[in-house]
Amino acid sequence: MTIGKGKRPRDPNQLAKWIVEQSTEEVQPVPAPLSGLSAYMAAMGRKGGLVGGKRRLVTMTPEARKRAAAKAARARWGKPKKDQA
């Protein structure tokens, strides 16, 4: 009789069997990530993030920067401006 993880039997004998099965089942170890690869990928992501913000700022017009700042402020403080779409 296979019992799902969330379904517990009502019969005391079946419940005891289910508890023993749950407590004695083998847990598969999670393999550790490759430290060199993850450090490399983290460095690449950091580099892209540093370049992206500066490049975006250079290409945006003052009006676009103003709109982006206003949108960020509204999202941060949760106060939408009236009569503006």
Buried (B, 14 or more C-beta within 10 A) or exposed (E): EEBEEEEEBEEEEEEEBBEEEEEEEEEEEEEEEEEEEEEEEEEEEEEEEEEEEEEEEEEEEEEEEEEEEEEEEEEEEEEEEEEEE
